[in-house]
Amino acid sequence: MLASEGIKRTELSREEFRNRVWQWKEKYGGTITNQIKRLGASCDWTREHFTLDGQLSRAVIEAFVRLHEKGLIYQGSYMVNWSPTLQTAVSDLEVEYSEESGYLYYIKYRVAGGSRSDFLTVATTRPETLFGDVALAVNPKDERYSKYIGQMAIVPMTFGRHVPIISDKHVDREFGTGVLKISPGHDHNDYLLARKLGLPILNVMNKDGTLNEVAGLYSGLDRFEARKKLWAELEETGLAEKKEPHTLRVPRSQRGGEVIEPLVSKQWFVTMEPLAEKALQAVEKGELTIIPDRFEKIYNHWLSNIKDWCISRQLWWGHQIPVWYIVGKDNEEEYIVARNADEALEKAHERYGKNVEIYQDPDVLDTWFSSALWPFSTLGWPDLSAEDFKRFYPTTMLETGHDILFFWVARMVMMGLEFTGTVPFSYVYLHGLIRDSQGRKMSKTLGNVIDPLDTIKDFGTDALRFTLALGTAGQDLNLSTERLTSNKAFTNKLWNAGKFILQNLPNQHERPAWENILAYKFDREDSVCNLPLPECWVVSKLHALIDSVTASYDKFYFGEVGREIYDFFWSDFADWYIEASKARLYQSGDNTVASTAQAVLLYTFENILKMLHPFMPFVTEELWQALPSCKEALIVSPWPKTQLPSNTSLIKKFENFQALVRAIRNARAEYSVEPAKRISASVVASDEVIQYISKERDVLALLSRLDTQNLHFTDIPPGDADQSVHLVAGEGLEAYLPLADMVDISAEVQRLSNRLSKMQKEYDGFIAKLSSPNFVEKAPEDVVRGVREKAAEAEEKITLTKNRLEFLKSNVLVSR
């Protein structure tokens, strides 16, 4: 924003800059909150906090002071990740490595006092850092260079600066030339090696990424410009051997995307090992559970290999470090840590006398330092008597993205244990990241950022929530229009089911009818078992679903919960029971039968709404409050009871019934029977099966579009069996559909004959191609394979059509 106004940050005072950021925050700070509200998060918004709120700022200062008092915070000059554009250190976790094309530069270093043929060639990806070289290292077992160990090499383009040639067993003989240049001011590994060997540390880089006076004539050049110029001049002087393409692992800032520069800088650090030890034990002892559990290994590995945390940032926005220095004294040796400026001045007076002057460290704390305190700083800590702290801490669960397991989660655990003695939460549920439909991470550069408010406008909040919640814990989700469209259709289906049920319930003022409906009790086994077959089936399936869904919710298998409810609602309730209930509501003429269906519809739908509510709060609440039986808001209504009765034998019987309906529907489709046409049928089965199937005669007729006047139930095949389509629905359950009742046989014979002729021509064409040596030998393998597959498919269709024709022709003869 400042750049668009032609202003650089450094042109403003610290106070002016902070005021501008506060203005920015007031304007844009509510964007995410509004998105979360629109997504239906039922938070207590009166407790919303901001990192720089007064209470949270006090907690941050208190934490710093306590850690310093325990010797866990220290100041020192160490290698950090430096962001030249932001002009600040960034933590290891804020650096992302990307595979990029670059070069490996081969540079000759002459051996001091040797002949022109005495030189060592170094392969490096960053030639500009050679000004910071303090040694060359070779492997002691590398015979190519053993004679040079202990001698001096001349660093190119430095007017004859000498560095020692040393041996170290860690030098990889196979990488590049086997000679390693050691630039401890600009490489993490070189820095550690130099400290181990007692080598000096030479910095050639300014904070803005330009080279400093150590680089001589290259001073003031940008690091990448210097690289080009240096290589050109090395070529001119004969010290450049070659450059070859090389894939680089480039460290880039997660914030700005620029290349990070390893740089030695004075910073503040937290000693992490003792804090990490407690956090590891919390998982080991079962005090903390991470879901999915595969992330426990990652968590343990990171904490077991943790480095000290650089917590200072050279920025103006954030919590200013509570450290004061004495004017005229050495900053590293003489400083005061205090909770505020008055306390710092008082300590300075005690230590240095009344005339002393102090000034505060200009750096701010890493934002993750304050975030690490979030579970308890928001509840009133360090005031342990605060009501919210006593009531809500420790919390039960943290739900967050897997990408901030280290940035935030592990640090909250460490700080919670350090300052309160307990883990801040018992469970960590890690969700995946939302990616675009192609699986790419959202970024402004790609232009694929999805604003949830735009998605809500197109598909509705409930469809978006349901789509996201169906994801598997810890697994990234590709958000596609197809998924959203499908779940919008699910929302519409739910709404239409609600409308159907409301339209078929008695008027609110019809008390006797409502008394009949509400008299049904579905929590008793005898009540459930005495229901008619479709009603008993759907209530039994519902009760099994409640048990399964509740168990999945308890295990945090949210995706599984969503899929189970979706399948039951759509496949069982909407597709089967609602359709079956129409026979009770519109055809039975019996009030008792109708009230049974009304009671089951209402009971099942109410429970579906309860189980779906956490996923789809808006549509479920709207439908719930439209139900005449509604007494309170759905969000505060009790969860469905578990372990309610269900009848497995009746479920199997209805599945048999469903198989029969499907078989008849398939036959109708196969013979292209008009949807509105009702056909005759004979159902053949044992007495036991006939008994429960025939009771549902009206439902069977409705769902299969059968003519009830010509629907027969018998234990032997009908007389016209040889002129009928024979269906086997299941073991001991068959049906016969008279063919003449379904199609005009002569017309169908003609249609199939024409179709067979066309298919035969296609098939002959495929065979002709495959018989041609030219095609088989010269065409690409996948093309030949494709033709073979088409020929096999055509042959199968021809066989089926011939069989159908033969069957139809035999029926034409019989009827004649």
C-alpha positions in Angstrom: 0.0 0.0 0.0 2.8 2.4 0.9 4.7 1.5 -2.3 1.6 2.4 -4.3 1.7 5.8 -2.6 5.4 6.2 -3.5 6.5 5.9 0.1 9.2 3.6 1.5 8.9 2.3 5.0 12.2 3.8 6.0 10.9 7.3 5.1 8.4 7.1 7.9 9.1 7.2 11.6 8.4 4.1 13.6 5.3 5.8 15.2 4.0 6.9 11.8 4.5 3.5 10.3 2.7 1.8 13.3 -0.2 4.3 12.9 -0.5 3.4 9.2 -0.6 -0.3 10.0 -3.3 0.2 12.6 -5.3 2.0 10.0 -4.8 -0.9 7.6 -5.8 -3.3 10.4 -9.0 -1.4 11.1 -10.0 -1.5 7.4 -9.0 -5.1 6.5 -8.5 -6.9 9.8 -12.1 -8.1 9.9 -12.0 -9.8 6.5 -11.2 -13.3 7.9 -13.5 -12.9 10.9 -16.4 -12.0 8.5 -15.5 -15.1 6.3 -15.5 -17.3 9.4 -18.9 -15.9 10.6 -20.4 -16.4 7.1 -19.1 -20.0 7.2 -21.2 -20.5 10.3 -18.7 -20.8 13.1 -20.7 -20.6 16.3 -18.0 -18.8 18.4 -18.6 -16.5 21.3 -17.6 -13.4 19.3 -17.5 -11.2 22.5 -14.3 -13.0 23.4 -12.5 -12.3 20.1 -8.9 -11.1 20.7 -6.2 -9.5 18.7 -2.5 -10.2 19.2 -1.7 -6.6 20.3 -4.6 -6.3 22.8 -3.4 -4.9 26.1 -4.0 -8.1 28.0 -2.2 -10.3 25.4 0.7 -7.8 25.2 1.1 -8.1 29.0 1.2 -11.9 28.8 3.9 -11.7 26.0 6.1 -9.5 28.1 5.6 -11.7 31.2 6.5 -14.8 29.2 9.7 -13.2 27.9 10.8 -12.0 31.3 10.2 -15.4 33.0 12.0 -17.3 30.2 14.9 -14.9 30.5 15.0 -15.2 34.3 15.3 -19.0 33.9 18.2 -18.6 31.5 16.2 -19.8 28.5 16.4 -16.6 26.5 19.8 -15.3 25.4 21.4 -12.8 22.9 24.1 -13.7 20.5 25.6 -13.4 17.0 24.7 -16.5 15.1 23.8 -17.6 11.6 20.2 -16.8 10.7 18.0 -16.7 7.7 18.0 -13.1 6.5 15.4 -11.5 4.3 17.1 -8.7 2.4 13.8 -7.1 1.2 12.1 -7.2 4.6 15.4 -6.4 6.3 14.8 -9.0 9.1 15.7 -12.4 10.3 13.1 -15.1 9.7 12.8 -18.5 11.4 13.8 -21.8 9.7 10.1 -22.7 9.5 9.4 -19.5 7.4 11.8 -20.7 4.7 10.5 -22.8 1.8 12.9 -24.6 -0.5 12.2 -24.9 -4.2 13.9 -26.9 -6.9 15.2 -24.4 -9.5 17.5 -24.4 -12.5 20.8 -22.8 -12.0 24.5 -23.3 -12.5 27.5 -24.9 -10.9 30.5 -22.7 -11.4 34.0 -24.2 -11.5 36.7 -21.7 -10.2 40.5 -22.1 -10.0 42.2 -21.3 -6.7 46.0 -21.1 -7.3 48.3 -22.7 -4.6 50.5 -20.0 -3.0 54.2 -20.6 -4.0 53.3 -23.3 -6.5 53.8 -23.5 -10.3 51.0 -22.4 -12.8 49.8 -26.0 -12.8 49.3 -26.0 -9.0 45.7 -25.0 -8.4 42.5 -26.5 -6.9 39.2 -26.2 -8.7 36.2 -25.4 -6.6 32.6 -26.1 -7.7 30.1 -23.6 -6.2 26.6 -22.4 -6.9 27.3 -18.9 -5.4 30.6 -17.5 -6.7 29.9 -14.1 -5.2 30.5 -15.5 -1.7 34.2 -16.3 -2.5 35.1 -12.9 -1.0 34.0 -14.5 2.4 36.2 -17.6 2.0 38.3 -18.4 5.0 39.7 -21.9 3.9 39.5 -24.6 1.3 38.8 -28.1 2.6 39.5 -31.5 1.1 38.9 -35.0 2.3 42.1 -36.4 3.9 41.7 -39.7 1.9 41.4 -37.9 -1.4 44.8 -38.6 -3.1 44.3 -35.9 -5.7 44.8 -33.2 -3.1 46.7 -34.7 -0.2 49.9 -33.0 -1.2 48.3 -29.6 -0.8 47.0 -30.0 2.8 48.6 -27.5 5.0 49.5 -25.1 2.2 47.8 -21.8 1.3 45.5 -21.0 -1.6 45.0 -17.6 -3.2 41.3 -16.5 -3.3 40.6 -15.2 -6.8 39.9 -11.5 -7.4 41.0 -10.5 -3.9 44.4 -9.1 -4.7 46.2 -12.1 -3.3 44.4 -12.9 -0.1 45.6 -16.3 1.2 43.5 -19.0 3.0 44.6 -22.3 4.4 44.0 -25.6 2.6 42.7 -28.0 5.3 41.4 -31.5 5.6 38.0 -32.7 6.9 36.5 -36.1 6.7 33.0 -34.7 6.0 34.0 -33.3 2.6 32.2 -35.2 -0.1 34.8 -36.4 -2.6 32.1 -37.1 -5.2 30.4 -33.7 -5.2 31.8 -31.2 -7.8 35.6 -31.5 -7.7 35.9 -32.7 -4.1 37.2 -29.3 -3.0 35.0 -27.3 -0.6 35.3 -23.5 -0.2 34.4 -22.5 3.4 32.4 -19.3 3.6 31.1 -19.4 7.2 29.4 -16.0 6.9 27.1 -17.2 4.1 26.4 -20.9 4.5 24.8 -22.8 7.5 27.1 -25.9 7.1 30.2 -23.8 6.6 29.3 -21.7 9.7 29.1 -24.9 11.9 32.3 -26.2 10.4 34.2 -22.9 11.0 33.0 -22.8 14.6 34.2 -26.4 15.2 37.6 -25.7 13.6 38.1 -22.2 15.1 38.1 -20.5 11.7 37.3 -16.7 11.4 33.9 -15.6 10.1 33.9 -13.1 7.3 30.7 -11.4 6.2 30.6 -9.9 2.6 27.0 -9.0 2.5 25.1 -5.9 3.6 21.6 -6.3 5.1 20.0 -5.2 1.8 21.6 -8.0 -0.2 24.4 -5.9 -1.7 28.1 -6.7 -1.3 30.0 -4.8 1.4 33.6 -3.3 1.4 35.1 -6.8 2.0 34.2 -7.5 -1.7 36.5 -4.7 -2.8 35.6 -3.4 -6.3 32.3 -5.3 -6.2 31.2 -3.4 -3.1 27.7 -1.9 -3.5 26.6 -4.4 -6.2 23.5 -6.5 -5.7 24.4 -10.1 -5.0 23.0 -11.4 -8.3 24.6 -8.6 -10.3 27.9 -9.3 -8.6 27.7 -13.0 -9.5 27.4 -12.1 -13.3 30.2 -9.6 -13.2 32.5 -11.8 -11.2 32.1 -14.7 -13.5 32.8 -12.6 -16.5 36.0 -11.3 -15.0 37.0 -14.8 -13.8 36.7 -15.9 -17.5 38.8 -13.0 -18.6 41.6 -13.8 -16.1 41.6 -17.6 -16.9 40.4 -18.5 -13.5 37.0 -19.7 -14.7 37.1 -23.3 -15.7 33.5 -23.9 -16.8 29.9 -23.5 -15.7 27.3 -26.3 -16.1 23.5 -26.5 -15.5 22.6 -27.6 -12.1 19.3 -28.0 -10.2 19.5 -25.9 -7.1 17.6 -26.2 -3.8 16.8 -22.5 -3.3 15.7 -21.1 0.1 12.8 -18.6 -0.4 10.9 -16.5 2.1 7.5 -17.8 2.8 6.2 -14.2 3.1 7.8 -12.4 0.1 9.2 -15.2 -2.1 12.6 -13.6 -2.3 15.8 -15.7 -2.0 16.9 -15.9 1.7 20.5 -15.1 2.6 22.2 -17.0 5.4 23.8 -14.3 7.4 25.5 -13.9 10.8 23.6 -11.5 12.9 23.0 -10.5 16.5 19.6 -11.8 17.6 17.6 -13.0 20.6 17.1 -16.8 20.9 15.1 -19.2 23.1 16.9 -22.3 24.2 14.5 -25.0 23.0 15.8 -28.4 24.2 14.4 -28.3 27.8 11.1 -27.1 26.5 10.9 -29.7 23.7 11.7 -32.5 26.2 8.4 -31.9 28.1 6.4 -31.6 24.8 7.8 -35.0 23.7 6.8 -36.6 27.0 3.3 -35.2 26.7 2.7 -37.3 23.6 4.6 -40.3 24.9 2.5 -40.3 28.1 -0.8 -40.0 26.2 -1.5 -36.5 27.6 -1.7 -35.2 24.0 -3.1 -37.1 21.0 -2.4 -35.9 17.5 -4.9 -36.8 14.7 -4.1 -38.3 12.3 -1.5 -40.2 14.3 1.0 -40.3 11.4 1.8 -36.7 12.4 3.1 -37.8 15.8 6.2 -39.2 14.1 6.8 -35.8 12.4 6.1 -33.9 15.6 8.5 -36.2 17.5 11.2 -36.0 14.9 11.1 -32.2 14.8 11.2 -31.8 18.6 14.0 -34.4 18.9 16.2 -32.4 16.4 15.1 -28.9 17.4 17.4 -25.9 17.1 17.2 -22.8 19.3 14.5 -20.4 18.1 15.5 -17.0 16.8 12.7 -14.8 18.2 13.8 -11.3 17.2 12.7 -9.6 14.1 14.0 -6.3 12.7 10.5 -5.0 12.1 8.4 -2.1 13.6 5.1 -3.9 13.9 4.7 -6.3 16.8 5.6 -6.7 20.4 8.8 -4.7 21.0 11.3 -6.8 22.9 11.3 -5.8 26.6 15.0 -5.2 26.8 16.7 -1.8 27.5 20.3 -0.9 26.9 22.5 1.6 28.7 23.7 4.6 26.6 27.4 4.3 26.3 27.7 0.6 27.3 28.3 -2.6 25.3 24.8 -3.9 24.2 25.7 -7.6 24.5 27.1 -7.3 28.0 25.0 -4.5 29.6 21.2 -4.8 29.2 18.1 -4.8 31.4 15.1 -7.0 31.0 11.9 -5.5 32.5 8.1 -5.6 32.2 8.0 -1.8 31.3 10.1 1.3 30.8 9.6 2.5 34.4 10.8 -0.8 35.8 13.7 -0.8 33.4 14.7 2.7 34.5 14.4 1.8 38.2 16.7 -1.2 37.7 19.2 1.0 35.7 19.3 3.5 38.5 20.0 0.8 41.1 22.8 -0.6 38.9 24.4 2.4 37.3 23.3 5.5 39.3 20.7 8.2 38.7 22.3 9.9 35.7 22.0 6.8 33.5 20.1 6.9 30.2 18.4 3.9 28.7 16.8 3.0 25.3 14.7 0.0 24.3 15.8 -2.7 21.8 14.2 -1.6 18.5 13.4 -5.2 17.4 10.1 -6.9 17.8 9.3 -10.5 18.8 8.5 -13.2 16.2 4.7 -13.2 15.8 4.7 -16.9 16.6 6.1 -16.1 20.1 2.8 -14.4 21.1 0.8 -17.1 19.2 2.5 -19.8 21.3 0.8 -18.3 24.4 -2.7 -18.1 22.8 -4.5 -20.9 24.6 -3.9 -19.2 28.0 -3.1 -15.6 27.2 -6.6 -15.2 25.8 -8.1 -16.5 29.1 -6.4 -14.0 31.4 -2.9 -15.5 32.1 -0.7 -14.6 34.0 -3.7 -14.0 36.3 -4.4 -17.5 37.4 -7.5 -16.4 39.3 -9.1 -15.1 36.1 -12.6 -16.7 35.7 -12.1 -17.7 32.1 -8.7 -19.2 32.9 -10.1 -21.3 35.7 -13.1 -22.4 33.7 -11.7 -23.1 30.2 -8.0 -24.0 30.7 -6.8 -26.5 29.6 -9.1 -26.8 26.5 -10.1 -30.1 24.9 -9.1 -29.8 21.3 -7.1 -27.7 18.9 -8.3 -27.9 15.2 -5.8 -26.4 12.7 -4.0 -27.0 9.5 -1.2 -29.6 9.3 1.2 -27.0 7.8 1.5 -25.1 11.1 2.2 -28.2 13.3 5.6 -26.7 14.2 5.0 -23.0 13.7 2.2 -23.0 16.2 1.0 -26.4 17.6 4.3 -27.6 19.1 5.2 -24.2 20.4 1.8 -23.9 22.1 2.4 -27.2 23.8 5.9 -26.2 24.9 4.7 -22.8 26.3 1.6 -24.3 27.9 3.7 -26.9 29.8 6.3 -24.2 30.7 3.9 -21.6 32.1 0.9 -23.6 33.3 2.3 -27.0 34.0 -0.3 -28.7 31.7 -0.8 -29.3 28.0 -3.1 -26.6 26.6 -5.3 -29.2 24.9 -5.8 -33.0 24.9 -6.3 -33.4 21.2 -4.8 -31.8 18.0 -7.0 -32.4 14.9 -5.0 -31.5 11.8 -7.1 -30.8 8.7 -5.7 -30.7 5.1 -5.1 -27.6 3.0 -7.6 -26.4 0.5 -6.1 -26.6 -3.0 -7.6 -25.8 -6.4 -9.2 -28.4 -8.6 -5.8 -29.3 -10.1 -4.3 -29.8 -6.7 -2.2 -26.6 -6.7 -1.6 -24.5 -3.7 -3.6 -21.3 -3.8 -1.5 -18.2 -4.6 -2.0 -14.7 -6.0 0.7 -15.5 -8.6 -1.3 -18.4 -10.1 -4.6 -16.4 -9.7 -6.3 -19.4 -8.2 -7.2 -18.0 -4.8 -10.8 -18.9 -3.9 -12.7 -16.4 -1.7 -15.1 -18.4 0.5 -17.7 -15.6 0.2 -17.8 -16.0 -3.6 -18.2 -19.7 -3.3 -21.0 -19.2 -0.7 -22.7 -16.8 -3.2 -22.7 -19.5 -5.9 -23.2 -22.7 -3.9 -24.4 -21.8 -0.4 -22.6 -22.0 2.9 -23.9 -25.5 3.7 -22.7 -27.0 0.5 -19.2 -25.5 1.0 -19.0 -26.6 4.6 -20.1 -30.1 3.7 -17.6 -30.3 0.8 -14.7 -29.3 3.1 -15.8 -31.5 6.0 -15.8 -34.6 3.8 -12.0 -34.4 3.6 -9.8 -36.8 5.4 -7.8 -35.6 8.4 -4.4 -34.3 7.4 -5.0 -34.8 3.7 -5.2 -31.9 1.3 -8.5 -31.3 -0.5 -8.9 -30.3 -4.2 -11.8 -27.9 -4.2 -13.6 -28.5 -7.5 -16.8 -27.0 -8.9 -18.1 -30.6 -9.4 -17.9 -31.4 -5.7 -19.6 -28.2 -4.8 -22.3 -28.7 -7.4 -22.9 -32.2 -6.1 -23.3 -31.0 -2.5 -25.5 -28.1 -3.5 -27.7 -30.7 -5.1 -27.6 -32.6 -1.7 -28.7 -29.4 0.1 -31.6 -29.0 -2.4 -32.6 -32.6 -1.9 -32.7 -32.1 1.9 -34.8 -29.0 1.4 -37.2 -30.8 -0.9 -37.5 -33.7 1.5 -38.4 -31.3 4.2 -41.0 -29.6 2.0 -42.5 -33.0 1.2 -42.8 -34.0 4.9 -44.2 -30.6 5.9 -46.8 -30.8 3.2 -47.9 -34.3 4.4 -48.1 -33.6 8.1 -51.4 -32.5 9.7 -52.2 -28.9 10.3 -50.8 -27.7 13.6 -54.3 -27.2 15.0 -55.4 -30.8 14.2 -54.7 -32.0 17.7 -56.1 -35.6 17.5 -54.0 -36.3 14.4 -50.9 -34.9 16.1 -51.6 -36.9 19.2 -51.6 -40.1 17.1 -48.3 -39.1 15.5 -46.6 -38.2 18.7 -47.9 -41.4 20.4 -45.4 -43.5 18.5 -42.4 -44.4 20.6 -39.4 -45.7 18.6 -37.1 -46.4 21.6 -38.9 -49.6 22.5 -38.2 -52.9 20.7 -41.8 -54.0 20.4 -42.8 -50.7 18.9 -40.1 -50.9 16.2 -40.8 -54.6 15.4 -44.5 -54.1 15.1 -44.1 -51.4 12.4 -44.9 -52.4 8.8 -41.9 -53.6 6.7 -40.7 -50.3 5.1 -41.1 -48.4 8.3 -39.4 -51.0 10.4 -36.5 -51.1 7.9 -35.9 -47.3 7.8 -36.2 -46.9 11.6 -33.8 -49.8 12.1 -31.3 -48.4 9.6 -31.6 -45.0 11.3 -30.8 -46.4 14.7 -27.8 -48.3 13.3 -26.7 -45.0 11.6 -27.0 -43.0 14.9 -24.7 -45.6 16.7 -22.2 -45.6 13.8 -22.2 -41.8 13.4 -21.9 -41.1 17.1 -18.9 -43.5 17.3 -17.3 -41.8 14.3 -17.9 -38.4 15.8 -16.2 -39.6 19.0 -13.2 -40.7 17.1 -13.1 -37.5 15.0 -13.8 -39.3 11.8 -15.8 -36.3 10.4 -15.4 -37.3 6.8 -16.8 -40.7 7.5 -19.8 -39.2 9.4 -20.6 -37.0 6.5 -20.5 -39.9 4.0 -22.6 -42.2 6.2 -25.4 -39.6 6.7 -25.3 -38.6 3.0 -25.7 -42.2 1.9 -28.5 -43.0 4.3 -30.4 -39.8 3.5 -30.1 -40.0 -0.2 -30.0 -43.8 -0.9 -32.3 -45.1 1.9 -34.6 -42.3 3.2 -35.1 -40.2 0.0 -34.9 -42.8 -2.7 -36.7 -45.6 -0.9 -38.7 -44.6 2.2 -40.1 -41.3 1.0 -41.2 -43.0 -2.2 -42.7 -45.9 -0.3 -44.5 -43.6 2.1 -46.5 -42.1 -0.8 -48.4 -45.4 -1.0 -49.5 -44.9 2.7 -50.2 -41.1 2.3 -52.0 -41.1 -1.0 -53.4 -44.6 -1.7 -54.2 -46.4 1.5 -57.3 -44.5 2.6 -56.5 -45.7 6.1 -55.8 -43.0 8.7 -53.8 -45.3 11.0 -51.5 -46.4 8.1 -51.0 -42.8 7.1 -50.2 -41.6 10.7 -47.6 -44.4 11.0 -45.9 -43.1 7.9 -46.2 -39.5 9.1 -44.6 -40.5 12.5 -41.8 -42.4 10.8 -41.1 -39.6 8.3 -41.0 -37.0 11.0 -38.9 -39.1 13.5 -36.3 -40.1 10.8 -36.1 -36.6 9.3 -35.6 -34.9 12.8 -32.7 -37.3 13.5 -31.1 -36.7 10.1 -31.2 -32.9 10.8 -29.6 -33.4 14.2 -26.7 -35.5 12.8 -26.2 -33.2 9.8 -26.4 -30.0 11.8 -22.7 -29.6 12.6 -22.0 -29.9 8.8 -24.9 -27.9 7.5 -26.1 -25.5 10.2 -28.2 -23.2 8.1 -30.5 -25.4 6.1 -30.9 -27.9 9.0 -31.9 -25.1 11.4 -34.3 -23.6 8.9 -36.0 -26.9 8.3 -36.0 -27.9 12.0 -37.7 -24.6 13.0 -40.3 -25.1 10.3 -41.4 -28.5 11.9 -44.6 -28.1 14.0 -43.0 -30.4 16.6 -40.0 -28.0 17.1 -39.7 -26.8 20.7 -36.2 -25.2 20.7 -33.5 -24.3 18.3 -31.7 -27.3 16.7 -28.3 -26.1 17.8 -29.2 -26.6 21.5 -31.4 -29.7 21.1 -30.1 -33.0 22.6 -28.1 -35.3 20.5 -30.0 -38.5 19.3 -29.9 -41.4 21.8 -27.8 -44.4 20.9 -28.3 -48.1 21.2 -31.9 -47.9 20.2 -33.7 -51.0 18.9 -33.3 -52.3 15.3 -34.5 -55.5 13.7 -31.9 -57.1 11.5 -34.1 -59.8 10.1 -36.7 -57.3 8.9 -33.8 -55.2 7.3 -32.9 -58.4 5.3 -36.5 -58.9 4.3 -36.8 -55.3 3.0 -33.5 -55.8 1.1 -35.1 -58.7 -0.6 -38.1 -56.5 -1.4 -35.7 -53.8 -2.8 -33.9 -56.5 -5.0 -37.3 -57.4 -6.5 -38.1 -53.7 -7.2 -34.7 -53.2 -8.8 -35.0 -56.3 -11.0 -38.4 -55.1 -12.3 -37.1 -51.5 -12.9 -34.1 -52.9 -14.8 -36.3 -55.1 -17.0 -38.5 -52.1 -17.8 -35.5 -50.0 -18.7 -34.0 -52.9 -20.8 -37.2 -53.2 -22.8 -37.8 -49.4 -23.0 -41.2 -49.5 -21.3 -42.7 -46.1 -21.0 -42.3 -44.7 -17.4 -46.0 -44.1 -16.9 -47.1 -47.5 -18.2 -48.2 -50.0 -15.5 -47.4 -53.6 -16.3 -48.5 -57.0 -15.1 -46.3 -59.2 -12.9 -46.4 -62.6 -11.1 -44.2 -62.8 -8.0 -43.1 -66.4 -7.3 -41.6 -67.3 -3.9 -42.1 -69.5 -0.8 -45.1 -68.9 1.5 -42.9 -67.1 4.0 -41.5 -64.6 1.5 -44.9 -64.2 -0.2 -46.4 -63.4 3.2 -44.2 -60.2 3.8 -43.9 -59.2 0.1 -47.7 -59.4 -0.6 -48.4 -57.3 2.5 -46.6 -54.4 0.7 -48.5 -54.9 -2.5 -49.3 -51.2 -2.9 -45.7 -50.2 -2.2 -44.4 -52.7 -4.7 -46.9 -51.6 -7.3 -46.0 -47.9 -6.7 -42.2 -48.3 -6.8 -42.2 -50.8 -9.8 -45.1 -49.2 -11.7 -47.1 -52.4 -11.7 -50.9 -52.8 -12.4 -52.3 -53.9 -9.0 -55.2 -55.6 -10.7 -52.7 -57.9 -12.5 -50.2 -58.4 -9.7 -50.2 -62.0 -8.5 -48.3 -63.7 -5.7 -47.8 -67.5 -6.1 -45.4 -70.3 -5.3 -45.3 -71.7 -8.8 -44.4 -70.1 -12.2 -47.5 -68.7 -14.1 -49.0 -70.4 -17.2 -47.6 -67.8 -19.5 -44.0 -68.1 -18.1 -42.6 -69.0 -21.5 -43.9 -65.7 -23.0 -42.6 -63.7 -20.0 -39.4 -62.0 -19.0 -38.1 -64.2 -16.1 -36.4 -62.3 -13.3 -34.4 -63.8 -10.4 -34.4 -61.1 -7.6 -32.7 -63.3 -5.0 -32.6 -66.8 -3.6 -36.2 -68.0 -3.5 -37.6 -64.8 -5.0 -38.5 -64.5 -8.7 -40.8 -62.6 -11.0 -42.4 -63.1 -14.4 -43.3 -60.1 -16.5 -45.5 -60.9 -19.5 -43.6 -59.7 -22.6 -46.7 -58.6 -24.6 -47.7 -56.3 -21.7 -44.3 -54.5 -21.9 -43.6 -54.0 -25.6 -45.0 -54.3 -29.1 -43.1 -57.4 -30.0 -43.2 -57.1 -33.8 -42.0 -53.4 -33.6 -39.2 -54.4 -31.2 -38.1 -57.2 -33.5 -37.8 -54.8 -36.3 -35.9 -52.2 -34.2 -33.4 -54.8 -32.9 -32.9 -56.3 -36.4 -32.0 -52.8 -37.8 -29.7 -52.2 -34.8 -28.0 -55.7 -35.3 -27.3 -54.9 -39.0 -25.6 -51.6 -38.0 -23.6 -53.2 -35.3 -22.5 -56.0 -37.6 -21.1 -53.4 -40.2 -19.1 -51.7 -37.4 -17.8 -55.0 -36.2 -16.8 -56.1 -39.8 -14.9 -52.8 -40.1 -12.9 -53.4 -37.0 -12.1 -57.0 -38.1 -11.0 -55.8 -41.5 -8.5 -53.4 -39.9 -7.1 -56.0 -37.6 -6.7 -58.4 -40.5 -4.5 -55.9 -42.4 -0.8 -56.5 -41.7 -0.1 -52.9 -42.6 -2.3 -51.6 -39.8 -1.2 -54.1 -37.2 2.5 -53.6 -37.9 2.6 -49.9 -38.6 0.0 -48.3 -36.4 1.0 -47.3 -32.8 0.5 -50.0 -30.2 -2.2 -48.1 -28.2 -4.2 -47.5 -31.4 -4.2 -51.2 -32.3 -5.1 -52.1 -28.8 -8.0 -49.6 -28.9 -9.4 -51.2 -32.1 -9.1 -54.7 -30.5 -11.1 -53.5 -27.5 -13.8 -51.9 -29.7 -14.1 -55.2 -31.7 -14.5 -57.3 -28.5 -17.1 -54.8 -27.2 -19.0 -54.9 -30.5 -19.0 -58.7 -30.6 -20.4 -58.9 -27.1 -23.3 -56.5 -28.0 -24.0 -58.5 -31.2 -24.3 -61.7 -29.1 -26.7 -60.0 -26.6 -28.8 -58.5 -29.3 -29.1 -61.9 -31.2 -30.2 -63.6 -28.0 -32.8 -60.9 -27.4 -34.1 -61.2 -31.0 -34.3 -65.0 -30.7 -36.3 -64.7 -27.5 -38.7 -62.1 -29.1 -39.2 -64.1 -32.3 -40.1 -67.2 -30.3 -42.8 -65.1 -28.5 -44.1 -63.8 -31.9 -44.5 -67.4 -33.0 -46.2 -68.4 -29.7 -48.7 -65.5 -29.9 -49.5 -66.3 -33.5 
